[in-house]
């Protein structure tokens, strides 16, 4: 079995971070869509708050990944 070089590890790590970022961006689009569709009623205030919190957390995760890239 061959040894994995640090350059290969870095390349794989970079690809993983890019993949995670793309997934988080798609999740952010989904949350925006859910916010527009489901937060029009009075009974949905809690769901709206939950989605808004998820959007904030998602943005933080994306920024952390961008720092690593």
C-alpha positions in Angstrom: 0.0 0.0 0.0 1.4 3.4 -0.9 1.6 6.2 1.5 -0.6 9.3 1.1 1.3 12.5 0.6 0.4 15.7 2.4 -0.4 17.2 -1.0 -2.9 14.4 -1.7 -4.5 15.0 1.7 -4.8 18.7 1.1 -6.4 18.0 -2.3 -9.0 15.7 -0.8 -9.7 18.1 2.0 -10.2 20.9 -0.4 -12.6 18.9 -2.5 -14.5 17.9 0.7 -14.8 21.5 1.8 -16.0 22.6 -1.7 -18.6 19.8 -1.6 -19.8 20.8 1.9 -20.0 24.5 0.8 -22.1 23.6 -2.2 -24.5 21.6 -0.1 -24.9 24.3 2.5 -25.6 26.9 -0.3 -28.3 24.6 -1.7 -29.7 24.2 1.8 -29.8 28.0 2.2 -31.8 28.3 -1.0 -34.2 25.7 0.3 -34.6 27.6 3.6 -35.3 30.8 1.7 -37.9 29.1 -0.3 -39.6 27.6 2.8 -39.5 31.0 4.5 -41.4 32.6 1.6 -44.0 29.7 1.3 -44.9 28.8 4.8 -44.6 31.9 7.0 -47.7 33.8 6.0 -50.1 32.6 8.7 -50.4 33.7 12.3 -49.9 30.2 13.6 -46.6 29.8 11.8 -44.5 32.3 13.8 -42.5 29.5 15.5 -41.7 27.9 12.2 -40.7 31.2 10.8 -38.4 31.8 13.8 -36.9 28.3 13.3 -36.2 28.9 9.6 -34.6 32.3 10.3 -32.4 30.7 12.9 -31.4 27.9 10.5 -30.5 30.5 7.8 -28.2 32.3 10.3 -26.5 29.1 11.3 -26.2 28.0 7.7 -24.5 31.3 6.8 -22.1 30.9 9.7 -21.1 27.4 8.5 -20.5 28.7 5.0 -18.3 31.5 6.3 -16.2 29.0 8.3 -15.7 26.9 5.2 -14.7 29.9 3.1 -12.1 30.8 5.7 -10.6 27.3 5.3 -10.7 27.4 1.5 
